[in-house]
Amino acid sequence: MSVTTEVIPYHDDLALSVVHVHPANPRNIAIDLDPKHDVYRVTIKQIPGGKPVGTVLGPADKVSTGINKTIQMMPPDGYTFLPGGFL
């Protein structure tokens, strides 16, 4: 999976943060995800103000203000990543 971001100026000192998530399967076999047993989600957290550049938040780090959103990416019938497939 690759993740890229970009900041698009919006108005005055406001900007839109865009996060691009590109799942990939570089293996030569298909990978099947079953919603009963597997998880396919993306979590976005806002780094609290005052933190130095390069600060990384881990899965257990709590965010009390700003963005803290988890998006379920798994379709109800599961998902198959084809061999060598890039989305």
Helices and strands as residue ranges (DSSP letters): E 2-11, E 14-22, E 31-33, E 41-45, E 68-72, E 79-81
